Amino acid sequence: MKFHYIATLSIAVGLCSCYNNKKIDYPIQGVPFNEVKISDQFWAPKIETTRTVTIPASFAKCEETGRVANFEKVAKKEGKFGTEYPFDDTDIYKIIEGASYSMSVHPDRKLDRYVDSLITIVGKAQEADGYLYTARTIDPKHPHPWSGDQRWVNESILSHELYNSGHLFEAASAHFQSTGKRNFLDIALKNADLLNQVFTAGKRRDAPGHEIVEMGLVKLYRITKDQKYLDLAKYFIDSRGKENDPKKAYSQDHKPLIEQDEATGHAVRAGYLYSGVADVAALTGNGAYISAIDKIWENMVSKKFYITGGVGSRSEGEAFGDQYELPNVIAYNETCAAIANVYWNYRMFLLHGDSKYIDVLERSLYNGVVSGIGLDGKTFFYANPLECDLNYKFNSGGHLDRQPWFGCSCCPTNMCRFLPSVPGYIYAQGENKLYVNLYVSSSSKIKLNGKNPVTITQQSQYPWDGIVKISVSPEKPGKFALCLRLPGWVKNLPVPGDLYAYSKPEKDSVSLTINGENVSIQSDKGYAVIEREWKQGDVINLSLPMQIRQVVANNAVKEDLGKVAIERGPIVYCLEAIDNPNIDTVNLSDKSELNAGFSPDLLGGIETISGSDGKGEKRITAIPYYAWNNRGIGKMKVWIPKKSPGDY
């Protein structure tokens, strides 16, 4: 039996919902990751390392740290809550989700049995009415200090009861769609039914303090077609801002969602909320929701977005800062926030069909997300600053260094569930349109418009090379539009808007051939659109120029005045002291001679950039930002002075 997987996105291919008797859904649909086979040298090894290292190591940490024991104690009705946070249950859920994704592509009987054993333990910890929250159930008379004396009373503040439910729903949906088993799904549905009784029927108006339950409920709705789950997701969105209290901006609860126009508060919570809003908007046709997240997106990308694709500049509250507040040394940029940003931007693309959302997604994906995990697959960053200064102590008084686990270990377990789903971002389809969003060596057989199967194959060395060969073979000749994304960086636009720009604009030199013949590029919403009758064996060759570019920030970003960052293609570079002992005196100018070269034995195989500094006196070597701190603690910089210190 084949299960069509929906990835981590709450988005199904070819599914429509009936809301008020009208068929509504995203106008564009993603191609599920388990229907895309990747063979590239960048993503394939990372996904395999996740399967063989990250997921097993994270399960082991859950055993070692007492997260599994919390569920066992509930089942035995003995002991005390043994970990630090009331949301520690979600680490197990997220790893099960990632394991389910992995098993849908790479069956593993041993892993399947282990996951089932964990599900059994989780099921025994669930109360009779569906409540599942070990921080309270272990010892109801003495719950976790964040939990409140009664269920839900601290939900909008600290308890994370609905956050736990959200990750439960996400993981159970993944497990069901991967294995066809209902053991985990039934646990999730029992919990969701309780939420429905308590909140919509019971009229509790608690806005979820840490969002994600909205996304999870949409997944349950897509599986079951039960309207109450979609209604409950909408109910939680509409519960926000009832008190119009500015102090509640931390959890996006300061005003009703439809009145919000700025990315604010805890960046992970925000990204999950906006993703859930997009899901519900797509399934209900709610234009006010779409208008709100459009405005919030414009604010985020034009005022609060790092060149590395990170979001959430403040460590205090793990939050978005003020407009243009983008410090480097103290930048927070939680790994989970970059992942949430990918979720949100993909949904924005599915709503609007504009490549600018994939431009933002790609920047986060290749820089701000993968920087969060070491090349070994078992060490992690929680925060991702753009400069490491050894005079500044980060994270509880220590220097920033990759860690095997954290007390709050949301980022490692989020990587477990995110990385296996990356192939699901490559292709999408709309009405008689086939989108190629990411250039990754891969193949997929896509039933376009539910009718004519089209096999599409990519071959490239992206992100190190911009030459892409795409083969298109419909089962029978058919007319449709192939939409190839023209990345913003080939159009002198590193990020939509004016937050960043290239110091020296380059002429757009993208070239395109079909079956060896040059084709003029007709673009729409950032895509090269090729509409023709396609036949088996058609081949497109796309050439994307990958010059080394210097980036400057908007003058309103005070931290980056007089500095430049280095990019090549989608990759942002940095200097590490291990390669640049003179890192504190390095500067660049427009005359700096910089060259790229591939180093197969360095940091898993990377394109390095080397050359002279601003005066032509010193040699520099830059590496991809995502790969830093894999050779020990040391200084690092993304933004490099444009002039020597004495010239300021």
Beta strands, then each sheet from edge to edge (+ up, - down):
strand 1: 17-19
strand 2: 22-24
strand 3: 29-30
strand 4: 36-38
strand 5: 387-388
strand 6: 427-430
strand 7: 433-436
strand 8: 442-448
strand 9: 452-460
strand 10: 467-474
strand 11: 478-485
strand 12: 500-502
strand 13: 511-514
strand 14: 517-518
strand 15: 523-524
strand 16: 527-534
strand 17: 538-543
strand 18: 548-553
strand 19: 563-568
strand 20: 571-576
strand 21: 594-599
strand 22: 606-612
strand 23: 619-624
strand 24: 636-637
strand 25: 640-641
sheet 1: 1+ 2-
sheet 2: 3+ 6- 7+ 11+ 16- 15+
sheet 3: 4+ 8- 9+ 10- 17+ 13- 14+
sheet 4: 5+ 24- 20+ 19- 18+ 12-
sheet 5: 5+ 24- 20+ 23- 22+ 21-
sheet 6: 5+ 24- 20+ 19- 25+
end
